[in-house]
Amino acid sequence: MNLASTRIITDDVARLADCYERVTGGTAARLHEQFAEVRTPSGTLAIGSTATVALFGPGSARPADNHSVIIEFLVRDVDAERQKLKELGIELVTEPTTMPWGNRSLLFRDPDGNLNNFFTPVTSDAIEKFSPSQR
């Protein structure tokens, strides 16, 4: 089994797709006005309209109401990403901090309030964990 994607439900697909294009430097595949995807080598961030929720079950998801999931992106240099986010006007939740498990991380929220983590492994154990041979 492989985790294929994480999906965010939103009232404004275009706004979130634009945001994730800016913060990742990637291009969103806008497959429909109600659905877009930001694809990375290791996974996809899907963005679905509130209108699609009925396809899965009415009321099964609510936009801009996440309080338990953090979307995480492995980046080359979290401190450089901090500067880019500030230049984009993205408000940081936390400044870059080295975590006890060896990742240097910063948190920010997207326009819907979803929490995101950009992190860079900095200790030898964390670097090894995320090396291509370990994936």
Backbone as ProteinMPNN parsed JSONL, in Angstrom:
{"seq_chain_A": "MNLASTRIITDDVARLADCYERVTGGTAARLHEQFAEVRTPSGTLAIGSTATVALFGPGSARPADNHSVIIEFLVRDVDAERQKLKELGIELVTEPTTMPWGNRSLLFRDPDGNLNNFFTPVTSDAIEKFSPSQR", "coords_chain_A": {"N_chain_A": [[0.846, -1.172, 0.0], [0.519, 2.243, -0.762], [0.705, 5.599, 0.288], [-1.079, 7.859, -1.471], [-2.082, 10.49, -1.775], [-2.864, 13.557, -0.061], [-5.769, 15.245, 0.761], [-7.206, 18.44, 0.69], [-10.109, 20.079, 1.619], [-11.888, 22.816, 0.398], [-13.464, 26.066, 0.156], [-12.536, 27.574, -1.882], [-10.906, 26.64, -4.406], [-9.127, 27.639, -6.391], [-7.759, 29.712, -5.039], [-6.368, 28.304, -2.986], [-4.854, 26.539, -4.562], [-3.257, 28.4, -5.918], [-1.826, 29.441, -3.717], [-0.357, 27.147, -2.835], [1.152, 26.676, -5.116], [2.806, 28.923, -5.065], [4.188, 28.613, -2.575], [5.436, 26.126, -2.838], [6.739, 26.257, -5.255], [5.987, 24.744, -7.342], [3.732, 23.603, -9.966], [0.291, 23.659, -10.049], [-1.843, 21.097, -11.086], [-4.667, 21.745, -12.624], [-7.363, 20.188, -12.709], [-10.06, 20.422, -12.868], [-12.568, 22.89, -12.241], [-13.307, 22.394, -9.681], [-11.302, 20.913, -8.572], [-7.866, 20.386, -7.94], [-4.365, 19.538, -8.153], [-1.236, 19.415, -6.509], [1.649, 18.125, -7.363], [4.345, 16.207, -6.131], [7.601, 14.612, -6.075], [7.276, 12.603, -4.137], [4.633, 12.476, -3.331], [1.204, 13.651, -3.496], [-0.575, 16.663, -3.132], [-3.822, 17.14, -2.923], [-6.526, 19.249, -3.84], [-9.718, 19.918, -3.153], [-12.985, 21.05, -3.974], [-15.577, 22.272, -1.801], [-17.963, 21.514, -2.864], [-17.493, 18.958, -3.794], [-17.7, 17.269, -1.663], [-20.167, 16.064, -1.247], [-20.057, 13.918, -2.975], [-18.636, 12.031, -1.584], [-19.986, 11.71, 0.74], [-22.421, 13.478, 2.291], [-21.532, 16.158, 4.411], [-19.211, 14.917, 5.313], [-16.733, 16.125, 5.324], [-15.363, 19.313, 6.22], [-14.645, 22.58, 5.097], [-11.753, 24.609, 5.866], [-11.462, 23.874, 8.576], [-9.632, 22.361, 9.965], [-7.959, 20.927, 12.637], [-6.159, 19.092, 13.441], [-4.326, 17.94, 11.684], [-1.149, 18.13, 10.128], [0.388, 19.292, 7.293], [3.211, 18.182, 5.704], [6.32, 19.133, 4.317], [9.315, 18.126, 2.973], [12.19, 19.957, 2.71], [15.06, 21.475, 1.106], [16.491, 23.525, 2.469], [15.436, 24.85, 5.238], [15.708, 27.354, 6.43], [16.193, 29.091, 4.295], [13.767, 28.767, 2.989], [12.114, 29.965, 4.837], [12.684, 32.676, 4.472], [11.711, 32.994, 1.854], [8.959, 32.466, 2.25], [8.287, 34.631, 3.922], [8.73, 36.739, 2.128], [6.662, 36.21, 0.39], [4.577, 36.974, 1.903], [3.472, 35.212, 3.681], [2.267, 34.263, 6.769], [4.132, 33.175, 9.474], [3.812, 30.498, 11.81], [5.57, 29.381, 13.568], [9.011, 30.133, 14.02], [11.985, 28.883, 12.319], [13.05, 25.984, 13.937], [15.036, 23.63, 15.654], [14.093, 20.383, 16.084], [13.702, 17.843, 18.674], [13.942, 15.339, 17.424], [15.599, 15.713, 15.316], [14.994, 17.243, 13.028], [14.948, 20.383, 11.405], [12.509, 22.741, 11.618], [9.729, 24.726, 10.411], [6.605, 26.285, 10.914], [3.601, 27.177, 9.191], [0.512, 28.685, 8.125], [-1.904, 27.979, 5.592], [-4.137, 29.871, 3.375], [-6.669, 28.924, 4.214], [-6.224, 28.232, 6.784], [-5.011, 25.803, 7.284], [-2.46, 23.9, 8.763], [0.965, 23.865, 8.006], [4.157, 22.308, 7.641], [7.437, 22.99, 6.962], [10.387, 21.242, 6.641], [13.812, 20.363, 7.349], [16.098, 17.784, 7.534], [18.626, 17.674, 9.995], [20.332, 16.404, 11.813], [22.569, 13.575, 11.979], [21.16, 11.115, 12.179], [18.54, 11.886, 11.377], [19.058, 12.832, 8.806], [19.935, 10.469, 7.603], [17.566, 8.966, 7.788], [15.934, 10.212, 5.888], [17.336, 9.869, 3.57], [17.768, 9.002, 0.086], [18.181, 6.207, -0.193], [16.799, 5.118, 1.922], [14.153, 5.425, 1.464]], "CA_chain_A": [[0.0, 0.0, 0.0], [1.233, 3.514, -0.794], [-0.072, 6.817, 0.475], [-1.073, 8.512, -2.779], [-2.27, 11.935, -1.676], [-3.608, 14.173, 1.029], [-6.707, 16.177, 0.13], [-7.759, 19.545, 1.458], [-11.403, 20.565, 1.13], [-11.911, 24.272, 0.506], [-14.48, 26.81, -0.578], [-11.881, 28.322, -2.957], [-9.842, 25.797, -4.972], [-8.134, 28.461, -7.094], [-6.94, 30.432, -4.053], [-5.434, 27.379, -2.348], [-3.904, 26.072, -5.583], [-2.303, 29.501, -6.092], [-0.97, 29.479, -2.53], [0.588, 26.029, -2.826], [2.105, 26.905, -6.205], [3.777, 29.909, -4.601], [5.058, 28.145, -1.49], [6.238, 24.964, -3.252], [7.445, 26.499, -6.506], [5.465, 23.809, -8.336], [2.564, 24.011, -10.731], [-0.9, 22.86, -9.744], [-2.618, 20.555, -12.195], [-6.053, 22.171, -12.378], [-8.078, 19.182, -13.478], [-11.466, 20.845, -12.935], [-12.714, 24.059, -11.359], [-13.533, 21.906, -8.323], [-10.242, 19.999, -8.153], [-6.495, 20.63, -8.401], [-3.343, 18.738, -7.482], [0.162, 19.832, -6.529], [2.354, 16.847, -7.344], [5.766, 16.207, -5.799], [8.129, 13.276, -6.337], [6.906, 11.591, -3.145], [3.209, 12.472, -3.014], [0.364, 14.68, -4.105], [-1.499, 17.42, -2.311], [-5.039, 17.357, -3.706], [-7.344, 20.343, -3.341], [-11.064, 19.693, -3.651], [-14.031, 22.009, -3.612], [-16.622, 21.858, -0.881], [-19.016, 20.884, -3.669], [-17.185, 17.538, -4.021], [-17.934, 16.499, -0.433], [-21.384, 15.263, -1.425], [-19.684, 12.689, -3.68], [-18.102, 11.099, -0.585], [-20.967, 11.601, 1.818], [-22.726, 14.825, 2.779], [-21.043, 16.496, 5.745], [-18.056, 14.106, 5.713], [-15.583, 17.017, 5.49], [-15.717, 20.73, 6.289], [-13.508, 23.419, 4.731], [-11.165, 25.548, 6.831], [-11.834, 23.42, 9.917], [-8.659, 21.358, 10.365], [-7.267, 21.218, 13.887], [-5.394, 17.93, 13.887], [-3.41, 17.442, 10.658], [-0.108, 19.032, 9.657], [0.904, 18.899, 5.985], [4.656, 18.342, 5.849], [7.135, 19.154, 3.111], [10.764, 18.028, 3.138], [12.824, 20.992, 1.893], [16.527, 21.453, 1.15], [17.019, 24.488, 3.445], [14.263, 25.462, 5.868], [15.954, 28.77, 6.7], [15.979, 29.794, 3.024], [12.321, 28.743, 2.756], [11.533, 30.976, 5.725], [12.806, 33.966, 3.802], [10.789, 32.992, 0.716], [7.6, 32.598, 2.778], [8.11, 36.014, 4.384], [8.622, 37.568, 0.927], [5.336, 35.952, -0.168], [3.57, 37.484, 2.827], [2.896, 34.103, 4.444], [2.508, 34.423, 8.205], [4.683, 31.991, 10.117], [3.304, 30.119, 13.124], [6.812, 29.274, 14.343], [10.277, 30.346, 13.326], [12.733, 27.628, 12.225], [13.457, 25.424, 15.226], [15.518, 22.251, 15.548], [13.287, 19.506, 16.917], [14.477, 16.799, 19.351], [14.137, 14.173, 16.554], [16.633, 16.002, 14.338], [14.571, 18.055, 11.89], [14.766, 21.82, 11.597], [11.145, 22.913, 11.118], [8.961, 25.95, 10.609], [5.179, 26.078, 10.661], [2.813, 28.288, 8.669], [-0.853, 28.312, 7.742], [-2.367, 28.399, 4.274], [-5.254, 30.816, 3.521], [-7.795, 28.305, 4.921], [-5.815, 27.945, 8.154], [-4.375, 24.489, 7.418], [-1.098, 24.002, 9.263], [1.996, 23.265, 7.167], [5.493, 22.227, 8.205], [8.586, 22.808, 6.09], [11.453, 20.749, 7.503], [15.078, 19.891, 6.803], [16.834, 16.962, 8.487], [19.924, 18.291, 10.295], [21.212, 15.493, 12.543], [22.951, 12.434, 11.141], [20.059, 10.133, 12.154], [17.439, 12.414, 10.563], [19.526, 12.847, 7.42], [19.902, 9.062, 7.141], [16.171, 8.555, 7.646], [15.353, 10.777, 4.678], [18.193, 9.668, 2.4], [17.065, 8.238, -0.973], [18.285, 4.754, -0.011], [15.885, 4.703, 2.99], [12.744, 5.621, 1.057]], "C_chain_A": [[0.894, 1.238, 0.0], [0.265, 4.654, -0.53], [0.036, 7.612, -0.816], [-1.214, 10.025, -2.681], [-2.937, 12.293, -0.36], [-4.494, 15.213, 0.379], [-7.191, 17.207, 1.138], [-9.092, 19.923, 0.809], [-11.465, 22.069, 1.402], [-13.108, 24.865, -0.234], [-13.882, 27.536, -1.787], [-10.665, 27.559, -3.479], [-8.75, 26.646, -5.611], [-7.2, 29.168, -6.116], [-5.93, 29.504, -3.396], [-4.42, 26.844, -3.345], [-2.842, 27.148, -5.827], [-1.314, 29.555, -4.929], [0.077, 28.374, -2.574], [1.55, 26.075, -4.012], [3.199, 27.852, -5.728], [4.724, 29.328, -3.555], [5.908, 26.941, -1.89], [7.09, 25.236, -4.481], [6.997, 25.566, -7.615], [4.288, 24.404, -9.085], [1.409, 23.087, -10.385], [-1.523, 22.38, -11.048], [-4.071, 20.861, -11.871], [-6.946, 21.317, -13.27], [-9.544, 19.535, -13.7], [-11.574, 22.061, -12.035], [-12.913, 23.655, -9.904], [-12.396, 21.028, -7.811], [-8.901, 20.367, -8.776], [-5.55, 19.733, -7.614], [-1.985, 19.423, -7.608], [0.946, 18.544, -6.326], [3.824, 17.067, -7.008], [6.288, 14.8, -6.079], [7.651, 12.207, -5.35], [5.425, 11.562, -2.789], [2.497, 13.652, -3.637], [-0.491, 15.349, -3.039], [-2.689, 17.752, -3.209], [-5.856, 18.453, -3.027], [-8.718, 20.196, -3.978], [-12.038, 20.729, -3.145], [-14.995, 21.398, -2.596], [-17.736, 21.128, -1.628], [-18.756, 19.394, -3.904], [-17.492, 16.667, -2.808], [-19.158, 15.602, -0.582], [-21.1, 13.954, -2.157], [-19.191, 11.611, -2.711], [-19.095, 10.818, 0.528], [-21.211, 12.976, 2.39], [-22.227, 15.033, 4.209], [-19.806, 15.734, 6.187], [-16.783, 14.925, 5.886], [-16.079, 18.451, 5.488], [-14.485, 21.558, 5.915], [-13.047, 24.287, 5.891], [-11.486, 25.173, 8.269], [-10.872, 22.354, 10.439], [-7.939, 21.792, 11.644], [-6.398, 20.054, 14.34], [-4.365, 17.42, 12.888], [-2.414, 18.531, 10.297], [0.392, 18.474, 8.331], [2.396, 19.196, 6.001], [5.373, 18.216, 4.512], [8.605, 19.104, 3.506], [11.396, 19.034, 2.181], [14.336, 20.951, 2.088], [17.081, 22.33, 2.279], [15.852, 25.266, 4.056], [14.481, 26.95, 6.148], [15.789, 29.616, 5.433], [14.487, 29.843, 2.702], [11.613, 29.762, 3.638], [11.549, 32.337, 5.044], [11.832, 34.064, 2.638], [9.344, 33.179, 1.185], [7.323, 34.025, 3.24], [7.94, 36.956, 3.194], [7.256, 37.397, 0.258], [4.211, 36.466, 0.73], [2.867, 36.399, 3.627], [3.266, 34.279, 5.915], [2.997, 33.11, 8.804], [4.011, 31.762, 11.466], [4.49, 29.974, 14.076], [7.994, 29.581, 13.442], [10.998, 29.001, 13.209], [13.313, 27.223, 13.58], [13.936, 24.002, 14.996], [14.789, 21.405, 16.58], [14.148, 18.412, 17.548], [14.758, 15.579, 18.462], [15.032, 14.486, 15.364], [16.238, 16.779, 13.102], [14.509, 19.518, 12.301], [13.466, 22.171, 10.883], [10.65, 24.332, 11.3], [7.523, 25.642, 10.233], [4.545, 27.357, 10.128], [1.434, 27.769, 8.317], [-1.139, 28.791, 6.317], [-3.576, 29.319, 4.456], [-6.496, 30.25, 4.224], [-7.458, 27.966, 6.374], [-5.195, 26.575, 8.353], [-2.913, 24.663, 7.784], [-0.14, 23.224, 8.369], [3.328, 23.314, 7.88], [6.482, 22.072, 7.057], [9.702, 22.333, 7.014], [12.649, 20.273, 6.698], [15.743, 19.025, 7.861], [18.22, 17.581, 8.727], [20.848, 17.411, 11.117], [21.516, 14.292, 11.659], [21.837, 11.387, 11.069], [18.908, 10.606, 11.268], [17.829, 12.443, 9.087], [19.475, 11.437, 6.837], [18.471, 8.595, 6.891], [15.561, 9.016, 6.327], [16.255, 10.643, 3.445], [17.459, 8.812, 1.373], [17.116, 6.722, -0.766], [17.33, 4.225, 1.061], [14.42, 4.821, 2.605], [12.246, 4.48, 0.233]], "O_chain_A": [[1.913, 1.27, 0.69], [-0.85, 4.675, -1.053], [1.135, 7.999, -1.213], [-0.552, 10.763, -3.411], [-3.489, 11.447, 0.343], [-4.033, 15.985, -0.462], [-7.534, 16.885, 2.276], [-9.178, 20.067, -0.41], [-11.137, 22.529, 2.496], [-13.681, 24.241, -1.128], [-14.621, 28.056, -2.623], [-9.537, 27.8, -3.048], [-7.565, 26.394, -5.392], [-5.99, 29.218, -6.335], [-4.761, 29.863, -3.257], [-3.243, 26.707, -3.012], [-1.656, 26.834, -5.93], [-0.109, 29.698, -5.137], [1.264, 28.631, -2.372], [2.662, 25.557, -3.914], [4.382, 27.608, -5.963], [5.936, 29.528, -3.641], [6.993, 26.749, -1.341], [8.064, 24.524, -4.727], [7.559, 25.588, -8.71], [3.902, 25.552, -8.866], [1.549, 21.864, -10.428], [-1.706, 23.152, -11.989], [-4.637, 20.289, -10.939], [-7.243, 21.666, -14.413], [-10.188, 19.01, -14.608], [-10.741, 22.241, -11.147], [-12.715, 24.464, -8.998], [-12.505, 20.454, -6.728], [-8.808, 20.627, -9.975], [-5.896, 19.233, -6.544], [-1.629, 19.94, -8.667], [0.911, 17.948, -5.25], [4.465, 17.983, -7.523], [5.495, 13.885, -6.299], [7.623, 11.025, -5.693], [5.001, 10.704, -2.015], [3.118, 14.535, -4.228], [-1.053, 14.691, -2.163], [-2.573, 18.55, -4.139], [-5.873, 18.566, -1.801], [-8.866, 20.331, -5.192], [-11.922, 21.221, -2.022], [-15.195, 20.184, -2.545], [-18.373, 20.229, -1.079], [-19.691, 18.644, -4.183], [-17.536, 15.442, -2.926], [-19.162, 14.48, -0.076], [-21.83, 12.979, -1.977], [-19.315, 10.419, -2.989], [-19.025, 9.776, 1.18], [-20.288, 13.587, 2.928], [-22.461, 14.209, 5.094], [-19.379, 15.885, 7.332], [-15.843, 14.464, 6.533], [-17.078, 18.776, 4.846], [-13.386, 21.257, 6.38], [-13.826, 24.652, 6.772], [-11.753, 26.046, 9.095], [-11.256, 21.53, 11.269], [-7.383, 22.888, 11.715], [-5.949, 20.023, 15.485], [-3.588, 16.528, 13.23], [-2.773, 19.702, 10.173], [0.779, 17.308, 8.256], [2.806, 20.323, 6.277], [5.085, 17.336, 3.7], [9.08, 19.937, 4.278], [11.163, 18.973, 0.974], [14.83, 20.458, 3.102], [18.024, 21.936, 2.966], [15.348, 26.218, 3.461], [13.527, 27.727, 6.107], [15.293, 30.74, 5.502], [13.997, 30.853, 2.198], [10.616, 30.355, 3.225], [10.55, 33.057, 5.041], [11.195, 35.101, 2.449], [8.592, 33.954, 0.595], [6.249, 34.566, 2.979], [7.11, 37.864, 3.233], [6.75, 38.328, -0.369], [3.038, 36.403, 0.363], [1.795, 36.63, 4.187], [4.44, 34.426, 6.256], [2.356, 32.07, 8.658], [3.682, 32.712, 12.175], [4.427, 30.386, 15.234], [7.963, 29.311, 12.241], [10.656, 28.064, 13.931], [13.969, 28.009, 14.262], [13.323, 23.25, 14.238], [14.853, 21.667, 17.782], [15.21, 18.083, 17.018], [15.718, 14.852, 18.717], [15.216, 13.638, 14.491], [17.061, 16.963, 12.206], [14.074, 19.85, 13.404], [13.329, 21.931, 9.684], [11.078, 25.05, 12.204], [7.261, 24.834, 9.341], [4.892, 28.464, 10.542], [1.217, 26.561, 8.224], [-0.683, 29.854, 5.895], [-4.008, 29.531, 5.589], [-7.291, 31.013, 4.771], [-8.31, 27.469, 7.111], [-4.879, 26.209, 9.485], [-2.209, 25.478, 7.188], [-0.397, 22.072, 8.019], [3.604, 24.246, 8.635], [6.379, 21.133, 6.268], [9.945, 22.944, 8.055], [12.531, 19.848, 5.549], [15.937, 19.484, 8.986], [18.904, 17.966, 7.778], [22.056, 17.647, 11.121], [20.796, 14.026, 10.696], [21.595, 10.827, 9.999], [18.359, 9.821, 10.494], [17.018, 12.114, 8.22], [19.023, 11.24, 5.709], [18.196, 7.912, 5.904], [14.766, 8.298, 5.72], [15.974, 11.232, 2.402], [16.621, 7.987, 1.739], [16.17, 6.024, -1.134], [17.07, 3.023, 1.114], [13.543, 4.367, 3.341], [11.09, 4.482, -0.191]]}, "name": "protein", "num_of_chains": 1, "seq": "MNLASTRIITDDVARLADCYERVTGGTAARLHEQFAEVRTPSGTLAIGSTATVALFGPGSARPADNHSVIIEFLVRDVDAERQKLKELGIELVTEPTTMPWGNRSLLFRDPDGNLNNFFTPVTSDAIEKFSPSQR"}
